[in-house]
Amino acid sequence: MTAMAPLVIAPNLANPDGFYAALLAAHEGLTPEASHRLNARLVLLLANHVGNADVLDDALRRARADVEAPSHGGP
């Protein structure tokens, strides 16, 4: 079995603004429920593409830590 590289956290998209625009366009016109389903489906498709449980666990941990961190600039 080949070891997978660690989670890439440095900017790695050739066109991040283009991807963000495409992501927003994919959500356009959807209900909040449908938008949540789209996000869940996208996460599952990308997780399947990655396919490495250690990398996915690292990504989940980092994403959760960012959400739990206190915000700077408001009550």
N, CA, C and O atoms as a Maestro MAE file, in Angstrom:
{
 s_m_m2io_version
 :::
 2.0.0
}

f_m_ct {
 s_m_title
 :::
 protein
 m_atom[300] {
  # First column is atom index #
  i_m_mmod_type
  r_m_x_coord
  r_m_y_coord
  r_m_z_coord
  i_m_residue_number
  s_m_chain_name
  s_m_pdb_residue_name
  s_m_pdb_atom_name
  i_m_atomic_number
  :::
  1 25 0.851 -1.184 0.000 1 A "MET " " N  " 7
  2 3 0.000 0.000 0.000 1 A "MET " " CA " 6
  3 2 0.888 1.236 0.000 1 A "MET " " C  " 6
  4 15 1.870 1.312 0.738 1 A "MET " " O  " 8
  5 25 0.533 2.189 -0.828 2 A "THR " " N  " 7
  6 3 1.305 3.413 -0.943 2 A "THR " " CA " 6
  7 2 0.790 4.460 0.038 2 A "THR " " C  " 6
  8 15 -0.418 4.660 0.172 2 A "THR " " O  " 8
  9 25 1.716 5.121 0.721 3 A "ALA " " N  " 7
  10 3 1.326 6.180 1.653 3 A "ALA " " CA " 6
  11 2 0.857 7.398 0.870 3 A "ALA " " C  " 6
  12 15 1.441 7.764 -0.150 3 A "ALA " " O  " 8
  13 25 -0.188 8.006 1.357 4 A "MET " " N  " 7
  14 3 -0.717 9.210 0.712 4 A "MET " " CA " 6
  15 2 -0.057 10.431 1.311 4 A "MET " " C  " 6
  16 15 0.258 10.461 2.501 4 A "MET " " O  " 8
  17 25 0.147 11.422 0.495 5 A "ALA " " N  " 7
  18 3 0.714 12.679 0.972 5 A "ALA " " CA " 6
  19 2 -0.224 13.294 2.008 5 A "ALA " " C  " 6
  20 15 -1.428 13.042 1.975 5 A "ALA " " O  " 8
  21 25 0.310 14.090 2.920 6 A "PRO " " N  " 7
  22 3 -0.549 14.748 3.908 6 A "PRO " " CA " 6
  23 2 -1.507 15.731 3.235 6 A "PRO " " C  " 6
  24 15 -1.352 16.084 2.066 6 A "PRO " " O  " 8
  25 25 -2.482 16.151 4.000 7 A "LEU " " N  " 7
  26 3 -3.467 17.114 3.513 7 A "LEU " " CA " 6
  27 2 -2.766 18.384 3.041 7 A "LEU " " C  " 6
  28 15 -1.949 18.954 3.765 7 A "LEU " " O  " 8
  29 25 -3.084 18.818 1.844 8 A "VAL " " N  " 7
  30 3 -2.524 20.054 1.293 8 A "VAL " " CA " 6
  31 2 -3.354 21.214 1.838 8 A "VAL " " C  " 6
  32 15 -4.551 21.307 1.565 8 A "VAL " " O  " 8
  33 25 -2.716 22.097 2.608 9 A "ILE " " N  " 7
  34 3 -3.446 23.248 3.159 9 A "ILE " " CA " 6
  35 2 -2.966 24.576 2.572 9 A "ILE " " C  " 6
  36 15 -3.592 25.612 2.791 9 A "ILE " " O  " 8
  37 25 -1.870 24.549 1.835 10 A "ALA " " N  " 7
  38 3 -1.412 25.756 1.140 10 A "ALA " " CA " 6
  39 2 -2.310 25.976 -0.082 10 A "ALA " " C  " 6
  40 15 -2.836 25.009 -0.634 10 A "ALA " " O  " 8
  41 25 -2.496 27.231 -0.514 11 A "PRO " " N  " 7
  42 3 -3.307 27.484 -1.706 11 A "PRO " " CA " 6
  43 2 -2.851 26.591 -2.861 11 A "PRO " " C  " 6
  44 15 -1.659 26.509 -3.158 11 A "PRO " " O  " 8
  45 25 -3.816 25.918 -3.514 12 A "ASN " " N  " 7
  46 3 -3.462 24.923 -4.520 12 A "ASN " " CA " 6
  47 2 -4.389 24.956 -5.734 12 A "ASN " " C  " 6
  48 15 -4.240 24.138 -6.641 12 A "ASN " " O  " 8
  49 25 -5.328 25.875 -5.765 13 A "LEU " " N  " 7
  50 3 -6.228 25.976 -6.909 13 A "LEU " " CA " 6
  51 2 -5.630 26.914 -7.947 13 A "LEU " " C  " 6
  52 15 -5.163 28.003 -7.615 13 A "LEU " " O  " 8
  53 25 -5.647 26.488 -9.195 14 A "ALA " " N  " 7
  54 3 -5.124 27.336 -10.264 14 A "ALA " " CA " 6
  55 2 -5.973 28.595 -10.430 14 A "ALA " " C  " 6
  56 15 -5.455 29.659 -10.768 14 A "ALA " " O  " 8
  57 25 -7.283 28.468 -10.190 15 A "ASN " " N  " 7
  58 3 -8.201 29.587 -10.369 15 A "ASN " " CA " 6
  59 2 -9.211 29.585 -9.221 15 A "ASN " " C  " 6
  60 15 -10.368 29.217 -9.421 15 A "ASN " " O  " 8
  61 25 -8.787 29.989 -8.028 16 A "PRO " " N  " 7
  62 3 -9.713 29.932 -6.883 16 A "PRO " " CA " 6
  63 2 -10.950 30.801 -7.058 16 A "PRO " " C  " 6
  64 15 -12.039 30.411 -6.638 16 A "PRO " " O  " 8
  65 25 -10.802 31.972 -7.670 17 A "ASP " " N  " 7
  66 3 -11.968 32.836 -7.890 17 A "ASP " " CA " 6
  67 2 -12.960 32.185 -8.852 17 A "ASP " " C  " 6
  68 15 -14.173 32.298 -8.678 17 A "ASP " " O  " 8
  69 25 -12.437 31.514 -9.852 18 A "GLY " " N  " 7
  70 3 -13.303 30.812 -10.804 18 A "GLY " " CA " 6
  71 2 -14.054 29.664 -10.139 18 A "GLY " " C  " 6
  72 15 -15.237 29.452 -10.407 18 A "GLY " " O  " 8
  73 25 -13.362 28.922 -9.269 19 A "PHE " " N  " 7
  74 3 -14.039 27.838 -8.561 19 A "PHE " " CA " 6
  75 2 -15.113 28.402 -7.630 19 A "PHE " " C  " 6
  76 15 -16.217 27.863 -7.556 19 A "PHE " " O  " 8
  77 25 -14.790 29.479 -6.926 20 A "TYR " " N  " 7
  78 3 -15.761 30.081 -6.011 20 A "TYR " " CA " 6
  79 2 -16.992 30.551 -6.780 20 A "TYR " " C  " 6
  80 15 -18.121 30.360 -6.328 20 A "TYR " " O  " 8
  81 25 -16.776 31.160 -7.933 21 A "ALA " " N  " 7
  82 3 -17.895 31.608 -8.762 21 A "ALA " " CA " 6
  83 2 -18.737 30.415 -9.222 21 A "ALA " " C  " 6
  84 15 -19.965 30.490 -9.227 21 A "ALA " " O  " 8
  85 25 -18.088 29.326 -9.604 22 A "ALA " " N  " 7
  86 3 -18.815 28.124 -10.032 22 A "ALA " " CA " 6
  87 2 -19.596 27.519 -8.867 22 A "ALA " " C  " 6
  88 15 -20.714 27.037 -9.049 22 A "ALA " " O  " 8
  89 25 -19.006 27.544 -7.669 23 A "LEU " " N  " 7
  90 3 -19.687 27.031 -6.484 23 A "LEU " " CA " 6
  91 2 -20.936 27.862 -6.184 23 A "LEU " " C  " 6
  92 15 -22.002 27.308 -5.917 23 A "LEU " " O  " 8
  93 25 -20.804 29.185 -6.228 24 A "LEU " " N  " 7
  94 3 -21.964 30.047 -6.008 24 A "LEU " " CA " 6
  95 2 -23.024 29.819 -7.074 24 A "LEU " " C  " 6
  96 15 -24.214 29.783 -6.763 24 A "LEU " " O  " 8
  97 25 -22.609 29.667 -8.321 25 A "ALA " " N  " 7
  98 3 -23.556 29.444 -9.412 25 A "ALA " " CA " 6
  99 2 -24.299 28.118 -9.232 25 A "ALA " " C  " 6
  100 15 -25.481 28.021 -9.561 25 A "ALA " " O  " 8
  101 25 -23.612 27.099 -8.712 26 A "ALA " " N  " 7
  102 3 -24.249 25.803 -8.487 26 A "ALA " " CA " 6
  103 2 -25.356 25.909 -7.441 26 A "ALA " " C  " 6
  104 15 -26.313 25.135 -7.475 26 A "ALA " " O  " 8
  105 25 -25.238 26.850 -6.521 27 A "HIS " " N  " 7
  106 3 -26.237 27.044 -5.458 27 A "HIS " " CA " 6
  107 2 -27.364 27.991 -5.867 27 A "HIS " " C  " 6
  108 15 -28.397 28.061 -5.201 27 A "HIS " " O  " 8
  109 25 -27.162 28.706 -6.947 28 A "GLU " " N  " 7
  110 3 -28.131 29.723 -7.364 28 A "GLU " " CA " 6
  111 2 -29.512 29.110 -7.599 28 A "GLU " " C  " 6
  112 15 -29.659 28.117 -8.312 28 A "GLU " " O  " 8
  113 25 -30.509 29.724 -6.983 29 A "GLY " " N  " 7
  114 3 -31.886 29.294 -7.170 29 A "GLY " " CA " 6
  115 2 -32.313 28.113 -6.317 29 A "GLY " " C  " 6
  116 15 -33.473 27.704 -6.375 29 A "GLY " " O  " 8
  117 25 -31.409 27.558 -5.530 30 A "LEU " " N  " 7
  118 3 -31.758 26.418 -4.690 30 A "LEU " " CA " 6
  119 2 -32.369 26.888 -3.373 30 A "LEU " " C  " 6
  120 15 -32.060 27.969 -2.873 30 A "LEU " " O  " 8
  121 25 -33.228 26.059 -2.836 31 A "THR " " N  " 7
  122 3 -33.731 26.309 -1.486 31 A "THR " " CA " 6
  123 2 -32.586 26.046 -0.514 31 A "THR " " C  " 6
  124 15 -31.618 25.378 -0.879 31 A "THR " " O  " 8
  125 25 -32.675 26.557 0.721 32 A "PRO " " N  " 7
  126 3 -31.626 26.245 1.696 32 A "PRO " " CA " 6
  127 2 -31.427 24.737 1.872 32 A "PRO " " C  " 6
  128 15 -30.291 24.276 1.992 32 A "PRO " " O  " 8
  129 25 -32.507 23.973 1.888 33 A "GLU " " N  " 7
  130 3 -32.396 22.515 2.032 33 A "GLU " " CA " 6
  131 2 -31.652 21.899 0.848 33 A "GLU " " C  " 6
  132 15 -30.768 21.063 1.036 33 A "GLU " " O  " 8
  133 25 -32.006 22.306 -0.361 34 A "ALA " " N  " 7
  134 3 -31.335 21.785 -1.552 34 A "ALA " " CA " 6
  135 2 -29.865 22.209 -1.574 34 A "ALA " " C  " 6
  136 15 -29.005 21.449 -2.018 34 A "ALA " " O  " 8
  137 25 -29.582 23.413 -1.099 35 A "SER " " N  " 7
  138 3 -28.207 23.895 -1.030 35 A "SER " " CA " 6
  139 2 -27.378 23.040 -0.070 35 A "SER " " C  " 6
  140 15 -26.225 22.713 -0.352 35 A "SER " " O  " 8
  141 25 -27.979 22.685 1.065 36 A "HIS " " N  " 7
  142 3 -27.281 21.799 2.020 36 A "HIS " " CA " 6
  143 2 -27.036 20.424 1.402 36 A "HIS " " C  " 6
  144 15 -25.974 19.833 1.602 36 A "HIS " " O  " 8
  145 25 -28.015 19.912 0.650 37 A "ARG " " N  " 7
  146 3 -27.831 18.613 -0.013 37 A "ARG " " CA " 6
  147 2 -26.714 18.687 -1.049 37 A "ARG " " C  " 6
  148 15 -25.911 17.761 -1.168 37 A "ARG " " O  " 8
  149 25 -26.661 19.792 -1.802 38 A "LEU " " N  " 7
  150 3 -25.589 19.963 -2.780 38 A "LEU " " CA " 6
  151 2 -24.229 19.960 -2.085 38 A "LEU " " C  " 6
  152 15 -23.299 19.296 -2.543 38 A "LEU " " O  " 8
  153 25 -24.110 20.711 -0.968 39 A "ASN " " N  " 7
  154 3 -22.844 20.737 -0.232 39 A "ASN " " CA " 6
  155 2 -22.464 19.348 0.265 39 A "ASN " " C  " 6
  156 15 -21.306 18.944 0.163 39 A "ASN " " O  " 8
  157 25 -23.439 18.618 0.802 40 A "ALA " " N  " 7
  158 3 -23.159 17.272 1.303 40 A "ALA " " CA " 6
  159 2 -22.711 16.356 0.170 40 A "ALA " " C  " 6
  160 15 -21.763 15.587 0.331 40 A "ALA " " O  " 8
  161 25 -23.381 16.433 -0.966 41 A "ARG " " N  " 7
  162 3 -23.018 15.594 -2.110 41 A "ARG " " CA " 6
  163 2 -21.613 15.937 -2.612 41 A "ARG " " C  " 6
  164 15 -20.831 15.045 -2.939 41 A "ARG " " O  " 8
  165 25 -21.304 17.219 -2.671 42 A "LEU " " N  " 7
  166 3 -19.973 17.643 -3.107 42 A "LEU " " CA " 6
  167 2 -18.895 17.128 -2.158 42 A "LEU " " C  " 6
  168 15 -17.858 16.633 -2.599 42 A "LEU " " O  " 8
  169 25 -19.143 17.245 -0.852 43 A "VAL " " N  " 7
  170 3 -18.174 16.745 0.137 43 A "VAL " " CA " 6
  171 2 -17.967 15.244 -0.043 43 A "VAL " " C  " 6
  172 15 -16.830 14.773 -0.025 43 A "VAL " " O  " 8
  173 25 -19.047 14.487 -0.216 44 A "LEU " " N  " 7
  174 3 -18.915 13.034 -0.369 44 A "LEU " " CA " 6
  175 2 -18.195 12.662 -1.664 44 A "LEU " " C  " 6
  176 15 -17.392 11.729 -1.675 44 A "LEU " " O  " 8
  177 25 -18.470 13.374 -2.745 45 A "LEU " " N  " 7
  178 3 -17.764 13.109 -4.004 45 A "LEU " " CA " 6
  179 2 -16.261 13.380 -3.863 45 A "LEU " " C  " 6
  180 15 -15.437 12.583 -4.311 45 A "LEU " " O  " 8
  181 25 -15.914 14.510 -3.238 46 A "LEU " " N  " 7
  182 3 -14.500 14.845 -3.070 46 A "LEU " " CA " 6
  183 2 -13.817 13.909 -2.075 46 A "LEU " " C  " 6
  184 15 -12.652 13.556 -2.260 46 A "LEU " " O  " 8
  185 25 -14.530 13.502 -1.019 47 A "ALA " " N  " 7
  186 3 -13.968 12.545 -0.059 47 A "ALA " " CA " 6
  187 2 -13.690 11.212 -0.743 47 A "ALA " " C  " 6
  188 15 -12.663 10.583 -0.487 47 A "ALA " " O  " 8
  189 25 -14.591 10.785 -1.602 48 A "ASN " " N  " 7
  190 3 -14.365 9.549 -2.349 48 A "ASN " " CA " 6
  191 2 -13.149 9.688 -3.259 48 A "ASN " " C  " 6
  192 15 -12.374 8.744 -3.415 48 A "ASN " " O  " 8
  193 25 -12.987 10.847 -3.851 49 A "HIS " " N  " 7
  194 3 -11.834 11.091 -4.723 49 A "HIS " " CA " 6
  195 2 -10.529 11.010 -3.930 49 A "HIS " " C  " 6
  196 15 -9.556 10.413 -4.391 49 A "HIS " " O  " 8
  197 25 -10.508 11.612 -2.734 50 A "VAL " " N  " 7
  198 3 -9.316 11.567 -1.878 50 A "VAL " " CA " 6
  199 2 -9.070 10.127 -1.452 50 A "VAL " " C  " 6
  200 15 -7.974 9.597 -1.632 50 A "VAL " " O  " 8
  201 25 -10.086 9.505 -0.891 51 A "GLY " " N  " 7
  202 3 -10.031 8.087 -0.588 51 A "GLY " " CA " 6
  203 2 -9.145 7.653 0.561 51 A "GLY " " C  " 6
  204 15 -9.049 6.453 0.817 51 A "GLY " " O  " 8
  205 25 -8.504 8.549 1.255 52 A "ASN " " N  " 7
  206 3 -7.595 8.182 2.340 52 A "ASN " " CA " 6
  207 2 -8.178 8.659 3.664 52 A "ASN " " C  " 6
  208 15 -8.345 9.859 3.881 52 A "ASN " " O  " 8
  209 25 -8.487 7.710 4.550 53 A "ALA " " N  " 7
  210 3 -9.147 8.047 5.813 53 A "ALA " " CA " 6
  211 2 -8.313 8.987 6.676 53 A "ALA " " C  " 6
  212 15 -8.872 9.874 7.321 53 A "ALA " " O  " 8
  213 25 -6.999 8.822 6.707 54 A "ASP " " N  " 7
  214 3 -6.154 9.704 7.519 54 A "ASP " " CA " 6
  215 2 -6.213 11.147 7.024 54 A "ASP " " C  " 6
  216 15 -6.298 12.080 7.823 54 A "ASP " " O  " 8
  217 25 -6.169 11.324 5.724 55 A "VAL " " N  " 7
  218 3 -6.239 12.672 5.142 55 A "VAL " " CA " 6
  219 2 -7.614 13.280 5.410 55 A "VAL " " C  " 6
  220 15 -7.716 14.457 5.754 55 A "VAL " " O  " 8
  221 25 -8.659 12.488 5.253 56 A "LEU " " N  " 7
  222 3 -10.008 12.988 5.499 56 A "LEU " " CA " 6
  223 2 -10.216 13.325 6.974 56 A "LEU " " C  " 6
  224 15 -10.852 14.330 7.294 56 A "LEU " " O  " 8
  225 25 -9.686 12.493 7.876 57 A "ASP " " N  " 7
  226 3 -9.773 12.793 9.312 57 A "ASP " " CA " 6
  227 2 -9.065 14.103 9.637 57 A "ASP " " C  " 6
  228 15 -9.567 14.902 10.427 57 A "ASP " " O  " 8
  229 25 -7.904 14.325 9.031 58 A "ASP " " N  " 7
  230 3 -7.166 15.569 9.241 58 A "ASP " " CA " 6
  231 2 -7.980 16.759 8.743 58 A "ASP " " C  " 6
  232 15 -8.054 17.791 9.409 58 A "ASP " " O  " 8
  233 25 -8.589 16.611 7.570 59 A "ALA " " N  " 7
  234 3 -9.408 17.695 7.015 59 A "ALA " " CA " 6
  235 2 -10.606 17.988 7.917 59 A "ALA " " C  " 6
  236 15 -10.922 19.152 8.161 59 A "ALA " " O  " 8
  237 25 -11.269 16.954 8.409 60 A "LEU " " N  " 7
  238 3 -12.403 17.156 9.315 60 A "LEU " " CA " 6
  239 2 -11.971 17.863 10.591 60 A "LEU " " C  " 6
  240 15 -12.646 18.778 11.064 60 A "LEU " " O  " 8
  241 25 -10.851 17.438 11.142 61 A "ARG " " N  " 7
  242 3 -10.350 18.046 12.379 61 A "ARG " " CA " 6
  243 2 -10.035 19.520 12.160 61 A "ARG " " C  " 6
  244 15 -10.403 20.363 12.978 61 A "ARG " " O  " 8
  245 25 -9.356 19.833 11.062 62 A "ARG " " N  " 7
  246 3 -9.000 21.228 10.776 62 A "ARG " " CA " 6
  247 2 -10.238 22.084 10.518 62 A "ARG " " C  " 6
  248 15 -10.321 23.217 10.991 62 A "ARG " " O  " 8
  249 25 -11.197 21.544 9.769 63 A "ALA " " N  " 7
  250 3 -12.412 22.302 9.473 63 A "ALA " " CA " 6
  251 2 -13.200 22.559 10.752 63 A "ALA " " C  " 6
  252 15 -13.724 23.655 10.949 63 A "ALA " " O  " 8
  253 25 -13.287 21.566 11.611 64 A "ARG " " N  " 7
  254 3 -14.024 21.728 12.870 64 A "ARG " " CA " 6
  255 2 -13.331 22.742 13.771 64 A "ARG " " C  " 6
  256 15 -13.997 23.560 14.405 64 A "ARG " " O  " 8
  257 25 -12.016 22.699 13.834 65 A "ALA " " N  " 7
  258 3 -11.270 23.637 14.674 65 A "ALA " " CA " 6
  259 2 -11.488 25.073 14.194 65 A "ALA " " C  " 6
  260 15 -11.615 25.985 15.011 65 A "ALA " " O  " 8
  261 25 -11.533 25.280 12.883 66 A "ASP " " N  " 7
  262 3 -11.778 26.620 12.342 66 A "ASP " " CA " 6
  263 2 -13.175 27.111 12.687 66 A "ASP " " C  " 6
  264 15 -13.363 28.303 12.926 66 A "ASP " " O  " 8
  265 25 -14.148 26.229 12.718 67 A "VAL " " N  " 7
  266 3 -15.520 26.607 13.035 67 A "VAL " " CA " 6
  267 2 -15.664 26.894 14.517 67 A "VAL " " C  " 6
  268 15 -16.414 27.788 14.908 67 A "VAL " " O  " 8
  269 25 -14.956 26.148 15.340 68 A "GLU " " N  " 7
  270 3 -15.061 26.314 16.790 68 A "GLU " " CA " 6
  271 2 -14.237 27.485 17.322 68 A "GLU " " C  " 6
  272 15 -14.465 27.940 18.442 68 A "GLU " " O  " 8
  273 25 -13.289 27.974 16.534 69 A "ALA " " N  " 7
  274 3 -12.438 29.073 16.986 69 A "ALA " " CA " 6
  275 2 -13.269 30.334 17.187 69 A "ALA " " C  " 6
  276 15 -14.158 30.623 16.386 69 A "ALA " " O  " 8
  277 25 -12.990 31.087 18.246 70 A "PRO " " N  " 7
  278 3 -13.744 32.332 18.460 70 A "PRO " " CA " 6
  279 2 -13.478 33.317 17.321 70 A "PRO " " C  " 6
  280 15 -12.370 33.404 16.791 70 A "PRO " " O  " 8
  281 25 -14.527 34.052 16.966 71 A "SER " " N  " 7
  282 3 -14.359 35.037 15.889 71 A "SER " " CA " 6
  283 2 -13.667 36.280 16.437 71 A "SER " " C  " 6
  284 15 -13.705 36.554 17.636 71 A "SER " " O  " 8
  285 25 -13.041 37.016 15.542 72 A "HIS " " N  " 7
  286 3 -12.344 38.246 15.900 72 A "HIS " " CA " 6
  287 2 -13.125 39.415 15.329 72 A "HIS " " C  " 6
  288 15 -13.119 39.620 14.116 72 A "HIS " " O  " 8
  289 25 -13.773 40.159 16.144 73 A "GLY " " N  " 7
  290 3 -14.421 41.351 15.606 73 A "GLY " " CA " 6
  291 2 -15.901 41.442 15.912 73 A "GLY " " C  " 6
  292 15 -16.653 42.020 15.127 73 A "GLY " " O  " 8
  293 25 -16.326 40.906 16.996 74 A "GLY " " N  " 7
  294 3 -17.738 41.037 17.323 74 A "GLY " " CA " 6
  295 2 -18.037 40.382 18.644 74 A "GLY " " C  " 6
  296 15 -17.235 39.608 19.166 74 A "GLY " " O  " 8
  297 25 -19.168 40.689 19.170 75 A "PRO " " N  " 7
  298 3 -19.550 40.073 20.450 75 A "PRO " " CA " 6
  299 2 -19.870 38.614 20.304 75 A "PRO " " C  " 6
  300 15 -20.208 37.954 21.287 75 A "PRO " " O  " 8
  :::
 }
 m_bond[299] {
  # First column is bond index #
  i_m_from
  i_m_to
  i_m_order
  :::
  1 1 2 1
  2 2 3 1
  3 3 4 2
  4 3 5 1
  5 5 6 1
  6 6 7 1
  7 7 8 2
  8 7 9 1
  9 9 10 1
  10 10 11 1
  11 11 12 2
  12 11 13 1
  13 13 14 1
  14 14 15 1
  15 15 16 2
  16 15 17 1
  17 17 18 1
  18 18 19 1
  19 19 20 2
  20 19 21 1
  21 21 22 1
  22 22 23 1
  23 23 24 2
  24 23 25 1
  25 25 26 1
  26 26 27 1
  27 27 28 2
  28 27 29 1
  29 29 30 1
  30 30 31 1
  31 31 32 2
  32 31 33 1
  33 33 34 1
  34 34 35 1
  35 35 36 2
  36 35 37 1
  37 37 38 1
  38 38 39 1
  39 39 40 2
  40 39 41 1
  41 41 42 1
  42 42 43 1
  43 43 44 2
  44 43 45 1
  45 45 46 1
  46 46 47 1
  47 47 48 2
  48 47 49 1
  49 49 50 1
  50 50 51 1
  51 51 52 2
  52 51 53 1
  53 53 54 1
  54 54 55 1
  55 55 56 2
  56 55 57 1
  57 57 58 1
  58 58 59 1
  59 59 60 2
  60 59 61 1
  61 61 62 1
  62 62 63 1
  63 63 64 2
  64 63 65 1
  65 65 66 1
  66 66 67 1
  67 67 68 2
  68 67 69 1
  69 69 70 1
  70 70 71 1
  71 71 72 2
  72 71 73 1
  73 73 74 1
  74 74 75 1
  75 75 76 2
  76 75 77 1
  77 77 78 1
  78 78 79 1
  79 79 80 2
  80 79 81 1
  81 81 82 1
  82 82 83 1
  83 83 84 2
  84 83 85 1
  85 85 86 1
  86 86 87 1
  87 87 88 2
  88 87 89 1
  89 89 90 1
  90 90 91 1
  91 91 92 2
  92 91 93 1
  93 93 94 1
  94 94 95 1
  95 95 96 2
  96 95 97 1
  97 97 98 1
  98 98 99 1
  99 99 100 2
  100 99 101 1
  101 101 102 1
  102 102 103 1
  103 103 104 2
  104 103 105 1
  105 105 106 1
  106 106 107 1
  107 107 108 2
  108 107 109 1
  109 109 110 1
  110 110 111 1
  111 111 112 2
  112 111 113 1
  113 113 114 1
  114 114 115 1
  115 115 116 2
  116 115 117 1
  117 117 118 1
  118 118 119 1
  119 119 120 2
  120 119 121 1
  121 121 122 1
  122 122 123 1
  123 123 124 2
  124 123 125 1
  125 125 126 1
  126 126 127 1
  127 127 128 2
  128 127 129 1
  129 129 130 1
  130 130 131 1
  131 131 132 2
  132 131 133 1
  133 133 134 1
  134 134 135 1
  135 135 136 2
  136 135 137 1
  137 137 138 1
  138 138 139 1
  139 139 140 2
  140 139 141 1
  141 141 142 1
  142 142 143 1
  143 143 144 2
  144 143 145 1
  145 145 146 1
  146 146 147 1
  147 147 148 2
  148 147 149 1
  149 149 150 1
  150 150 151 1
  151 151 152 2
  152 151 153 1
  153 153 154 1
  154 154 155 1
  155 155 156 2
  156 155 157 1
  157 157 158 1
  158 158 159 1
  159 159 160 2
  160 159 161 1
  161 161 162 1
  162 162 163 1
  163 163 164 2
  164 163 165 1
  165 165 166 1
  166 166 167 1
  167 167 168 2
  168 167 169 1
  169 169 170 1
  170 170 171 1
  171 171 172 2
  172 171 173 1
  173 173 174 1
  174 174 175 1
  175 175 176 2
  176 175 177 1
  177 177 178 1
  178 178 179 1
  179 179 180 2
  180 179 181 1
  181 181 182 1
  182 182 183 1
  183 183 184 2
  184 183 185 1
  185 185 186 1
  186 186 187 1
  187 187 188 2
  188 187 189 1
  189 189 190 1
  190 190 191 1
  191 191 192 2
  192 191 193 1
  193 193 194 1
  194 194 195 1
  195 195 196 2
  196 195 197 1
  197 197 198 1
  198 198 199 1
  199 199 200 2
  200 199 201 1
  201 201 202 1
  202 202 203 1
  203 203 204 2
  204 203 205 1
  205 205 206 1
  206 206 207 1
  207 207 208 2
  208 207 209 1
  209 209 210 1
  210 210 211 1
  211 211 212 2
  212 211 213 1
  213 213 214 1
  214 214 215 1
  215 215 216 2
  216 215 217 1
  217 217 218 1
  218 218 219 1
  219 219 220 2
  220 219 221 1
  221 221 222 1
  222 222 223 1
  223 223 224 2
  224 223 225 1
  225 225 226 1
  226 226 227 1
  227 227 228 2
  228 227 229 1
  229 229 230 1
  230 230 231 1
  231 231 232 2
  232 231 233 1
  233 233 234 1
  234 234 235 1
  235 235 236 2
  236 235 237 1
  237 237 238 1
  238 238 239 1
  239 239 240 2
  240 239 241 1
  241 241 242 1
  242 242 243 1
  243 243 244 2
  244 243 245 1
  245 245 246 1
  246 246 247 1
  247 247 248 2
  248 247 249 1
  249 249 250 1
  250 250 251 1
  251 251 252 2
  252 251 253 1
  253 253 254 1
  254 254 255 1
  255 255 256 2
  256 255 257 1
  257 257 258 1
  258 258 259 1
  259 259 260 2
  260 259 261 1
  261 261 262 1
  262 262 263 1
  263 263 264 2
  264 263 265 1
  265 265 266 1
  266 266 267 1
  267 267 268 2
  268 267 269 1
  269 269 270 1
  270 270 271 1
  271 271 272 2
  272 271 273 1
  273 273 274 1
  274 274 275 1
  275 275 276 2
  276 275 277 1
  277 277 278 1
  278 278 279 1
  279 279 280 2
  280 279 281 1
  281 281 282 1
  282 282 283 1
  283 283 284 2
  284 283 285 1
  285 285 286 1
  286 286 287 1
  287 287 288 2
  288 287 289 1
  289 289 290 1
  290 290 291 1
  291 291 292 2
  292 291 293 1
  293 293 294 1
  294 294 295 1
  295 295 296 2
  296 295 297 1
  297 297 298 1
  298 298 299 1
  299 299 300 2
  :::
 }
}
